[in-house]
Amino acid sequence: NETVQQGYVSDYEIPISKLETLQPFVLASGIDSYKSWDNTEKPYVAEYKGRYYLLDGNHRTAIAKLQGKKTIKVDLSIRKDKS
């Protein structure tokens, strides 16, 4: 993975275990519907102060985890403090 100070990176591969979700759960019905949908849209993640927050794509990430994948490609937004 490349080092980026601030900005946006497409196809950033990250360990699923590093993702912090802001959504407390996913619905099984949502997982079932995503499994049958050929979706190439990547989850959207924001990195802030060294932590990775999953903003969109909770069901897609849950499916990847259930499939035994250790990493996932995401669209990543990086924000640094102006201190």
Disulfide bonds with the S-S distance in Angstrom:
none
